[in-house]
Amino acid sequence: MSRAAKNVRLTVGDAELTVDPTHGCRISSLRIGGTELLRQGERYGCFPMVPWCGRTENGQFRNGGELHGLPLNSPPHAIHGTGRDTSWHIAREAGTEAAFYYDLAEPWPYPGRVTQTFELAEDSLTLRMGVEAHVDSFPAQAGWHPWFLRTIGGQDVRLDFDAAWQEERDENHLPTGRRIDALPGPWDDCFGMPDGVDVKLTWPEQLELTVKSRDEWVVVYDEQDEAVCVEPQSGPPNGLNTAPRLVTPIEPLEIATTWSWVRL
């Protein structure tokens, strides 16, 4: 049985995590040794992208012969799913772990449930998300959108990763379907890493943080002065249309990411 939503705080060693279930079950704060890593504010922190990630072209997708429309919250597209705008329920809160859920509802056209768990250790944070179908099967995606501070302790972050390809994008920020060699930044781009996502963020003399996931897709966004985003996800932007991952009543969509860090 769920409990009323409240901010949930997990601590271990010098790591502190705060989750805000009411505002999209987002991480509102991640502090290491008293140093905040995430941009603050209701739109920021780290929010779940579910049941789709990034932009869905013109807010439309098909499931078999059925065409569905989604709210155009980033005209002319629908962006980042409904989970970030939903109040989640607390399922479990014990020690260094917490679990949350919400039930899919309008404007998403299919019934189902989304779960998200957080596991904090002294030198890492593991996030997991699952999407379940109650009746009908449907395409879905899941991932995370962290806003890491660009500057910590007066040091600007350095991003290091080795992608097998970059998804070429058009003027509407949608993948064209063509894979190209990774281009230099700034980026608002999706990259492919078939051996799993592995991106390192280094704030010199401060902290080194590595984002990993077994899934192969990551969006990197660093076009903003205040923050950079490293977004592991289960498929590319517009993937409901171009690379649909079907969730069935017997086969949920599951994704996980681990952030590990070292103080410098």
N, C-alpha and C positions, 0 to 999 in steps of 0.2 A: 504494500500500500504506500502511495506517495505521500510526501509531506509538503507543506506550503513552501514555496520557493523563498530562499534567502541566499545571501552571499555565503559561499562555502570557502573556507580557508584551510589549506593544507600546508604543513611545515615539516621539514626534516633538515637537520644540520643548519646551514645558513641559507637554505632555499625556502622561499615562501611563494605559494600560489594562491590566487584568489579567483574563483569562478562566480560569475553573475548569471544564475539561471533565468532571471526575469528578462534580461536583455539578450536573448539569443544564446544562452549557455556559453557565453564567451569568456575567455580568460581576460579579466580586467587588469590583472597585475601578475607579473613574474619577477621576483626580486632575488638576486643572488648576492649574499653578503651586504644586503641593504641597498643594492643598486638595481634600479628598475630597468628592465630590458625592453618593455613594450610601450609604444605611444599610448598616452592616456586619452580617454574620452569615450562617449557612448558608441561611436562608430568604429572605434579602434580596438586596442588589445589584440586578441586573436579570436576570430569567430569561425564557426563551422559553416562550410558551404555544403548544403544538402537541401533537396534531393537533386540539385545540379550545381555544377561549378562554372564560374566565369559566365560568359555571355551565351545565351541561347538565341539564335538568329530570329529576329522579329517576334520573339516571344512565342514561337510555335514549335511543336514537335509532334511526331507521329508515333503511335504504338500500333503496329499492324496497319489496318486501314483507318484508324481513328486519328483525326487531327485535333490537337489540344492547343489552347491559348493560355499564356501566362501574362501576368501584369508587366507592362513595359516600364520597369523601374530604372532603366538606363537606356532611354529611347535611342534608337528604335528596337532595343533588345531587352530581354529579361536577364538579370544578372544575379549570380551567387546564391540562388535558392531562397527558401522560405524559413529555414531554421534560424537564421540570424535575427529574424523579426518576430520570433515566437517565444513565449514563456515556457520553459521546460520544467519538468517535475524532478524532484530529487528522489532517486530510487535507493541509493545507498551512500552512506558517508561514514567511513571508518578509518581512523588513523591517517595514513598517507594516501588513501584511495577514496574516490567518489564516483558515483554513476548517476546519470540523468537520462530522461527520455521525454519525447513528445509524440503525439499521434498526428500523422499526416492528415491534413484537411484542406478545404478550399483556400487558395486557388489551385492546389495540387489535386488532380482529378481522381487519384486512386487512394484507397485506405491502406494504411500501413503504420509502422512505428519506427522511429529513429532513436537509437541509444548512443550515448557518448560516455566514455570513461576516462578518468585521469588517474595516473599513478606517478607519484612524485618520489624521487630518490635524492640523495645528497648531491649527485652529479648528473642527474638526468630527469626528464619528464617524458612519459609514454602516454600518448593519446590514442584512443581507439573509437571507431564509429561503425555502427551497423545500421542497415536499412532493411526492414522486413516488409514483405507484402502479406496482407491479410487474406485477400480473395483473388483478385486479378493480378497477373504479372504485369510489370511495367519497367521501362528503362529508367535508370537513376545513376547519379554520381554522388560522391562524397569527398570532402577534403577540408583543409584548414587554410585560413587566411590570416597569418600573423603579421602585425605591423611592428617590426623590430626598429627600435630607435636607430637613426643613422649615426648619431654621435653619442658616445658614452665617455665620460671622464675627459672630455675635450678631444677625443680621438674618433675620427670617422671610420666607419666599418669598411672592411674589404671583403668582397665576395669571391669565392673560389669554387669552381665546379667544372666538370668535364662531361659535356653532353654529347651523345651520339648524333643528335640532330636538333635543329630548331624548327618549329612549325612556322612556315612562312605565313604572315598575316596580311590582310588587305586593309584598306583605309577605314573599315568598320571594326578593326581589331579582332577579326575572326580568322581562324586558320583557313588557308586556301586549299588545304589537302596536300600541298607540296612540302617535302622535307628538305631543308637546306642546312649547310654548315652553320654552326653557331656564330653569330655576329657579335661584335663588341657592343657594350651598352651605350647609353641607357636602354633599359628593357621594359617592355610590358608584353612579355612573350612566354610561350610555352616551349619547354624543352623535353626531349625524350632521353631517358636513361634506362636502357633495357635491363641492366644489372641492379636496378633500384636507385631511388633518389639519394643523392649524397652531395650536400651543399654545405660549405664551411663559411661561417661569418666570423671575422676576426676584427676586434677592436684593439689595436696595438696597445700593449702594456696594461690592458684591462681584462679582456675575456675572449675566449675562443669557443664558439658554439657550432655544433654540427647537426644539421637536419637530415634525417634518414627516413626512408620508407621503402618497403618492398615493391610498391607500385612504381611504374616507370615514368610517371608524368609529374612535372613541376612547372609552375608559373613563377617567374621572377619579375618583380616590379620594383624599379628604383628611380622612378621619374619624379619623386617628391623629395623636397629638401629635408623633411622631418623624419622620414622613415623609409625602410626598405622591406619588401615582402618576399618571402620564400614559401610557396604554396604547394605542398604535396597533395596530389589529388588522384582519383581513380580513373580519370580520363581527360582528354583535352577540352578546351573551351568549345562550345557548341556540340559536345559529344553526345547529347541526347539524340542528335540528328546524324552525326557522322560516324560515331563509334559507340552505339548503344550497348549498355551492359544491362542485361535483363535480370530483374529481381523477381523471384518466384516464391510462392508460399513455402517451398522446401529448400530454397537456395537464397539466403540473404546476401546483400552486398556488404563486405567487411573490408575495412582499411585501417591501418595503424601507422603512426609516425613516432619516432623517438628523437628528442632533442637532448644532446649531451653537451656538457660544457667543462671547461678547464679555466681556472683563474690564472692570469698571466702576471 
